[in-house]
Every structure is written in C-alpha cells, then in structure tokens.
Amino acid sequence: MIFKQSILIFLGLYLSLAQAAIAANWSFPGPPDARVEWVTSDAQVNNINVKGRIFHSKQSMERVLQFYRNLWEGNYAEIEYGPWILITAKTEKLVYTVQVQPKSGGKGSYGILGVTDISEKLEAGAVFNELAKDFPKMQDSDVTSEMKMDDPGKKGKVILLSNKYSLSSNVVYYKNYYQSRDWNTQIDYSTGFNAPHTLVFTKGRESVNLVIARADGATNIVANVVDKGVLSW
C-alpha cells in the first residue's frame, strides 16, 4: 500500500522538481548506520518500473532527512504526507524518493527508499499505455492498476479493474473464459447473493486468483496472476 501511495506522490512532485545533477543510477545510498532491506528489486506499477528498499535507522527522522537534503542540495522537493516526510530528486530518466517517519517512542526512524523511471516513461508517453492488455476482461472494463513482480522462480501481477456489469455476469464470464481454455477450477466460492465471489483457476504452474465484488453501482475485480516457471515456491 505504501508503494502505491509513493507512485502517486512521484507523479504529483514530478513537475515541481529542478533538474538534479546526480547520476542516473538505479540505486542510491541509504542513511548512515541504517539497516537496509529490499522490498522489491524488480517491479512495475502502471508501466512504471519500481525498485524499493526499507530502512531502519538509529538516527532521528530529522537527521535522516538532512542527510538527503545535503546529498541532493538544490535539486530536491520536500513534502509532508500524513506521518511521512518525503524528499524527491530526479534526473532525466529516474526519480528518487525517500519517505521517512519516526519510530514509536522517538528512538530512531524508518522509511522507504524508492527509484522509478517515471521521468523517462512520461517523456515517451509509456505511462499511459494500455494496462493489462493481455488480461481477459468484459467489454468497457476499466483497468485502474497493474503491478508486476519478477522474482527468481516466479512472475506475478496484481490487476485491479471494474465495470458496470453485474457480479454474476462477471463470474460467468471468467468461468467460461478459463474453463473453455482447459484451466482447472480450484475454488468457486461465495457466501450468498451479491456477496464477494472468489474464483481460483490453475493450469500447469500458472494460477489466477479472482475476487469479484459489487460496490457503488460497479463490479470490482482483483486479479492475482502467478507463473511459477521452473521453480516452485
């Protein structure tokens, strides 16, 4: 959830940033004396490539922020977003963001270090390319988000879409689509009329998990698509 919020912030800050005189590199230093761990080293959200790391630091939030203010002196934007403070800098191709908040009790801080290629994608118009173009969907469905992950031994994506058709029409559509293509139905479950409906289909090492729900006059579908490839997990 934090990462999706970060992508929106990248978009909002993009036009306000000065041209940063830093190298176009898919990594940048973590705070001094911090423990840094990868969240994802290869993901894509709405056609934007994303890499992210979580850090935990014994230093205060202010000291961490000052480290990045010095690092990107004169070439950054800074905003507050709920409990977070964000600093963002950009090159012609990449956008770097640090979001920080204090740990409970005020002892140290933690946050996320993110890098995206939104600068390059906006220049090429690729951000607005059709999302989930190979995923089956009923006519006039709107795809609101597509997140792709590519990790050793597995590839996956989470797709959010909606349409004006009834819940039952969507359930019938996806059952017909996958069953007619020799996918096995592992789960076909609902608690009652117009209640959220869960469908899980498998074929070889591939699986599709669908949650279909009705809200505010629309039907919303969350699709989790996984290809385990050669390795299992």
N, C-alpha and C positions, 0 to 999 in steps of 0.2 A: 504493500500500500504506500509506504514511504517513497518507493521508487517511482510509482505513477505520479505522485504529487510532485516529485522532483522534476519529472519531464515537463509538466505544466509550467513549473517555475522557470525552467530553461527557456521555454517559449516566451514567457512574459518578460524575461530580462533581456532577451536577445537584442532587441533594437536599442536598448539603453546602454550597451556596453561600448567602451572605446576599444580600438584595435590593440590587442595585447602583444607586447614584444616578448613572447615566450615561445619556446619550441613546440611544434605540433607533434606532441608525443602522447600516446595512449595511457601514460602513467605520469603521476606527479607525486612529490614526497608527502608522506604522512606527517602528522605533527611529531615534534621531537619527543622521544621517550614514550611513544604510544604503541600499543599492540594493534596491529592492522591485519584484518582477515578479508578474504574475497567474499563478496556476496554473489557476484556473477562476473565471470571473465569473458562471456560471450553471449549477449542477449540482444534482442531487438524489440523495441516498443514502437508501434505505429511507424514502421520503416526507419526508425532511428536506432542506430547501434548504440548500445549502452554497456559500460563496464563500471562496476562499483565495488567499493571496499568499505567495511565497517571498521571504525577505530574506537579504542578505549584509551583515554589518556589520564594521567595523574595531574596534569596541568588544568587550570581553570579554563572555562569557556573563553574568557577574555584573552588569555594568553595564547590559546589556540588560534583565535580569530586574528590576533596581532601578528602571529607567525605568517598567515596567508596575506594579510594586508602588506606586510613587508615584502613577501615573495612576489606579489603582483602589483607593486606600488604604482599608482596612477593608472592602472588598467583593470580595475575591477568594479563590480556593482555589489551593494550590500543591502539586504532587506531583512525584516522580521516576518516570520511565517508561523503563527501560533507560538509554541515554545521554542521554535528553532530560530537561529540566526543563520543566514545564508550569504556566502560570498561566492561570486561567479566571475570568471575571466574567460576570454575567448581568443582564439587565433582565427585565421581564415577558414580553417577546417574543423576545429574542435572547440567544444565548450567544457570548461572545468567548473565543478561546483563542490563546495564544502558546506555541509549543513551540520550545525553543532548545537547541543543543548547541555546544560549542566546535569551531572548525575544527582540522584536524590541525596539530600544531605549536604550538597555543595562540595563534595570531595571529588574533584576531577570532572571530566566531561566525556561525552561520547558523540559519535555522529557518523556521517556517510561522506565518502569521497567519490564523486561521480564524474565520468567523462562520457560525452556523446559527440556524434558527428553531425549535430543539427545544423551547424553553420554550412557545411558542405551540402547537406541534403536540401536545405532551404534554397541555396543557390541553384541547385539542379532541379528544384521542384519535386524531388522524390518523396518528400514528406506527405504529399497529397496524392500519391499514387493509390490505386485501389487496394484496400486492405483485405486480407483473407480471400483473394480472388479464386483460389483453388478449393475453398471450403464450400460444401453444399449449403444452399440457403434458399428459402422461398422467395419468390419474386417480390421486389421492392423492399427487401430486408435491408436494414442499415447496420453496418459494422461500426461499432463505436471504439473498439480497441482490439489490437492484436499484439500479443507479447510472445516472442520466440526465444527459446533457450536451446543451446547447442553444447551439451556436455559430453565427456567421454562415455561412450556406450549408450547414449540416448539423446534423442532430439525431441523437443516438445514445444507446444504453443498453447496459449490460452486466448480464446476469442470471445468477445462479448458482442452480441448482436440483438436486434429487436425488429419486430414487425407488427402489423395491425391484425394479423390473422389470429384465430382462436388458439388457445392452448392445445386443444385436441387436434386441430388441423396440423400444428407443428409436430406433435407427437406422431401422427400418422405419416407425415412427410418423411421424417427421419427414419422411422421404422421401415418404410417402403424403400427408401434410398439405400440403407445399409444392408437390409436383408436381401434385396434383389441383386446385390453385388457379393453375396456369399459371406457376409460378415456374421459372426455368431452373436446372438443376443445374450449377454451375461446378466444384465439387470434391466427390468422393466417394471418400475415401481412408482406408485402414487398413493397418498393417504386418503384421497377422495376427489370428488368432482371439483375441478378448477384449482386443486391443490398442486404445488410444485411436483413435477414429474421427472424422475431420474431414469436415464437410459444409458447403458454401457454396452458397447459393441467391441468385439475383438476379431482380429484376423492376423494369424501368424504372430509376429512380435509387435503389431500395431494395436492400439486401443483408442477408443473415442468415448469420453465420458460427457454426457449432456445433462444439464439441469435446466428444465424449461418451466418458467413461472409467469404468471399473469399479474400485472400491476399497472395502475393508472391508465387503463384502456389500451395497453400494449402487452405483447408477449415478449419476454426477455429470455435469451438463451445464453448460457455459459457453457462453452465447449472446451474441454481439456483433451488435446490430441497428443499422443505419445508414440514414438517409434523407438523401440529399444535397440534396434540394429542388431549387431552380432552379439553384444554383451547383454546380460540380464542385470536387473538392479531391483 
